[in-house]
Amino acid sequence: MALKAGPIWGSADYPHPYLGLTGLDGRRPGCFLNLRFDFERCRKWECLAVLGQRAAIPVEDEKPLKAVAESPGGADKAKETQSMAFHRDLNSLPRPLSATDPSSSPIRGWIVRVAYQGVPGAYSEEAAMIAYPKCETVPCDDFEAAFKAVELWLVDKAVLPIENSVGGSIHRNYDLLLRHRLHIVGEVQMVVNHCLLGLPGVRKDEIKRVISHPQALTQCDMTLNELGLIRITAEDTAGAAQIVASDGMKDTGAIASARAAVIYGLNILEEKIQDDCDNITRFLILAREPIIPGLERPYKTSIVFSLDEGPGVLFKALAVFALRDISLSKIESRPQRKRPLRIVDDSNKGSAKYFDYLFYIDFEASMADPRAQHALSHLQRICNIYEDPRLLSS
């Protein structure tokens, strides 16, 4: 959805001190900003992202489903519940969308449809269900397919990971934010609890191999070393559980969520096997339309820019926020793909080549706040503002 260059507006608030969900109460903040910058004097600007209004909701640790032993017949009821939840015909699960074949079933009335990367039981699907508890989740083969699904009106939103407390930033999604015309309208921070799953009746000491996403394998390195398991990579954690269940691999376990165990009829052999207990993933909520910024609550704003060469240029760019008491919560750099190398020619010292970078910054202020407006106006005078001016979010 192409947008004309010109107005830059909006922002979104930062997370509550405890983990939770953001930007989902549907209310529109009162103050609307239409801030125009002088594109004749400084023609290259891009406001990359503005995170939406957030009503923080605590996220509990993932809990595996267990039978209640106290009640008579509890085990039988638990077995019946598990049988109902387990998709015996795995072909009945939704077929993931792909970037080359983004076909989808018709939109069902008012139900919010949310795209995510992976198959049913993925952590991204759990994040989508936290964001929109009554939504219809739509699996996608990869991150780009989820972006395209929103752009083509096949879904209303996409929930995609952007950062993990152990693994760091998901650079692919930073790059896709520039490539696609979507707006960041909120975020979810979710505790990730990895479980070792196996077929029913299989004991933990019978497992010889384990399959999962490379990040999950890395995050459970100490446990896997203790068990002496051979590691096999898969495209995602839930996909690994699906493979073990569909192929009947008795000597192979999967690292995935407790919810994936229920979906694919696997047993939880051990839970919380990650090396770091505080394993948290931050997910972005993407939409076609931006939000309206306000001043009634804390907001977070995200921008992207590039800089000219020179001593202290990055320091000067960051100082525009410090001078106005605006806190920065995130800074990320990525090489520019269109022109990755910058050649500096000096007659006395010869020529040198440097990487040319884009800088992504999250700062804690709304674009309805005059401090943020003045900071970005000041930033324009310092930066080689990024080309192809467009509004990506607010």
N, C-alpha and C positions, 0 to 999 in steps of 0.2 A: 504494500500500500504506500505509494509514493507520496511524499509530503513536500510542499513548497518551502524553499529557504526563506528565512525571515524571522518570525517570532520564535522566541525561546521562552518556555514557561515551565513551571512545575517543579515538583520534587516529592520526596516522601520521607517518612520518619524512620528513626533508627530503632533497633529492637529494644524491648524491655529488658531489664537486667536478668530476668530469668528467661529460659529458652521458650520460644513460642512462635506464633503465627502473626503475619502482618497484612494489613490492607484488605480486610475482608468484610467489614461491617457495612459496606455499600454506601455509607454516607459521603456526601461531597462537602469538603471543607468550604467555608464561606468565602474566603478571599481568593479571587482569580487574578492571575497576573498575565499581562501581555507585554513582555519586555522586548523591545526592538534594539538590536545593536546596529552600529554603522557598518554595513557590509561593503560599502564603497571604500571606506578607509581600511577595513580589515575584513577581506572577503571570505576568509576560510575559517569557519567555526563549526563545531559539531557538539551539541549537548547529547551525550550518548544515552544516559539512562537516568531515570528518576524513580526511586523506589516508593511504592504506594503507602497509603495510610494504613497503620498497623494497630490492631487491637491484640496485644500480646496474650497468648494462651499457653500455659505451661505444657510441655511435652514430656510425658512420662517415659521411663525406660520401657523398651519393648519387653513384653511378658509372654512367654509361651503359654499356649492353652493347656491346662491340666485338668484332670478329673477331680471332682470334689469327693474325697474319700469318706467324709462324714455321713453323707446321706446314703440310705440303702439303694442299691442299684445304680449308684453314681457312676461306676466304671462303665456299665452298660450304656448309660445315657451319653457319657463322654465318647464312647466308641461310635454310637449312632450319630452324634454330632460331627465327629471327624469324618465319618463315611459320607455324610451329606455334603460337607465342605469340599471333600476331595473330588476333583474332576477326573472320574475314571476314564472318560473319553477326552484325552488332552486336545483332540482336534476341535473340541467345542469352545476352547479358549479363544479370545479375540485374536485375529491375525494382525500382527504389527504392520503399521504403515511404513512405507519406504519412501525415500526421496524421489525415486524414479517411478513409483507406482503409488501415489497418494490417494488411492480410492478409499471410500469410507461409506458406512451406512448412513442413511438420512438422519438429520438432527431431530431428536425426540423432544419436540415441544420446548418447554422452559428449562429442561434439565441442562445444567452447565456441563459441557464436555471439555475434558482436560487431557491434553496430550502429555506423554512422558516417554523417556527412552527405556527400552527393555521389554520384558514380558510380564504378565500378571505375577505379582509377588515381589516386584522390584522395589528397592527403597524409594525410588522416585515416585512410584505409584502410591506408596504410603504417605509421602509428603503431599501429593496431590489430594489425597483423602483427608489429610489434616487441614489443608487449605479450604477445601470445599467438601464437607462431609457427605453431601447428597449428590455428588457429581457422578457423571459417567466417565470413567477413565478410558483413554484410548492409547494402546501401546504403539510405539514407533521403533523402527529398526535402529535408527541412530539419531543424534542430536539434530542434524539438519532436517530430517523428516518431520520432527516435532515443530521446528520453526516454520516449515512450509505448510504444515497442517493448519496452523493459526492464520497464516497469510491467505490461504485459499478458502478460509471460512469453513473448513471441515471440523474444526473445534473452536471453542471460545478462548481457551487459555492453554498455556504450556507451563509445566513445572520442571525445571532443569537444574542440575547441580552446578554451582559456580565455585565452591571452595569447601575443602575438608580440613579439619583441624590437624590431621595427621599427614595427609597426602598433599596438601596445599591447593593451589588454584587449578581449576579445570580450564586450561588455556584454549581448548577448542571452542568453548562457549563464549569466551571473550572475543575470539575472532568472528564467530557467527553473529554476535551482537552488532558488529560493524557491517556485516554483509547483508543482514536482513533488517527490514523496517518494522521492528516491533518495539513496544514500550515495556519497561519494567514497572509493574504496578504493585509489587509486594515481594515479600520473601518469607521463607519458612526455615527455621533452624531446628534440626532433628537429631536426636541421639541415635547413633547407629550401633546396634548390638548384633554382632555376628554369631551365628549358631552353626555347629557341625551337625549336618543332617545325614541320615542314612535310611536305607529301605527298612520297612517293618521287620522285626525279628533279627536284625543284624546288630551285633555288639560293637562297641567302639574299638575293641582290640582286634576285630576282624577287618577293619578298614586299613587298606594298604596305600590307597591313593586318595587325593582330594582335588576337586575341580571347583574353580570359581574365577571371578574377575581378578586380574593381576593386582589391583589395589587391595582387594579383600585378602588375597593371599599374603601380600606384604604386611598388612595391618595385623595379621594373626601369625606372624613369623615365629615367635617364641613357642607358642602352643604346637605348631606344626613340627618344629624341630624336636620338641619333647616326644611327640608321637611318632616321629620318623616317617612321615608320610611323603610320598612322591606328589609333586604339585603339577597340575594341569590347568592351563588357562582357558577361560571361556569369555564370551562377550559381555556377560553380566551375571550377577549372583543368582537371580531367579532363573535365568536360563540354565545355569549349572544344575540347579535343583530339578528342573524339567528334564534335563538329559539323564540324570541318575534315575529318575522315576520312570521315564518312558523306555529306557534301555534295560532296566532291571539290573543295574550294576551293583552287585552285592558287596564287592570289595572296594567300592569307591564311595566316598562321601562328598558332600557339597557344602560350601560355606555360603549361607544365605540367611534370610530373616526367618523368624518364627512363623510369620504369615505365609511365607513360601512353603514351609513344611506342611501347613494345613492345606494349602491349595493343591500340592502335588502328592499328598498322602505319605509324607516321609516322617520319620521319628527324629526328635531332637536328641542327639547323643550327648551333646554338651553345649551350653549356652554361654554367651559373653566370653568368647575365646579371643577377642582382640587384645593386643598388647597394652593399649591405652584405654582405660575405662571411659575417659572423656573424649570419645570419638564422635565428633559432631560435624554434620554436613549442612552447609547453607545452600538453600535452593532459591532460585529466582522464579517469580511468577510473571509470565510474559503475556501481553495482550495486544490487540490491534489498536486500541484507543488509549490515550494517556489518562492519568488522573488529574484532578485539579488540586493544586497546592493550597495550603492554608497556614495559619499561624496558631491554631488552637491546640496543637500538640507537637511533640518533637518530630522532625522530618529528616530524612537522609536524601541527599542528591548525589548523582553520579555523573561525571563528565569525562571526556577524553580529549586530549590535545597533543600537539607535538611542539618541539622547541627548536629555535635556531641555535647554532653553535656559539660558544662563548663562555667565559668563566662565570660561574655562579648563576647561570640562567635558571637551572632547576630550583635553586635556593630562592631566587626572586619570585618564581612562579608559585612556590608553596607559601612564601611570605605574605601573599595577598590575603590568605585566609587567616594566618596568625595575627596580622595587623588588626583584624576585625573580630578576634576571639572566636573564630570558627574552627572547631575541632575536625581533624582528618581521621577517618576510621579505616581507610584502606588506600594503598597506592600500589599499582601494578604497572609494569612496563612490558611492552611487546614490540618486537621489531616490525617496522613498516614493511608490508609485503610488496607494495608497489615500487618502492625505492629503498631497499634495505640498506644500501651503502651510501654514505655521504663522503664525497671527495673534497678534501681541504687542500687548496693549492697555495703554497707559500714559496715565494721566489728564493728566500734565504735557506729554508729547511726542506724544500722539496714538497711532494704531495703525500698526504696520508688518507687512509680510508677508515671510516668509523660506521658503526651501525647507527641507523636513524630509527628512533624509537617513538612509539605512541605511549602516552601516560594516561592510565585510568585512575581516577581519584573519586573516592566517596567522602563527602563531607556532611557534617551534621547541621544542616540548616535547610529551610524551605526556600524555594525561589520566590515565595511571597514576602520573604524577609529582605528589607533593604540592604542588610549587610551582605547577603548572598549576591544581590544584584550588583552592588558596587564592587564586590570581589571579582566577579566575572568580567565586569567592564574593565577593571584594572588588569586582569589576566590577559585580555585581548591586546593590550599595549605591550606586553612582554613576549607573548607566544607567537610562533609561526603557526597560527591557528589551523587546525586540521582541515584539509580540503573537502569538497563536496558538502557544503553546509546543508544540514537537514535536522529536523526535530525527530528524535527517536523516542522520547518519553517525557512525561511530566507528572 
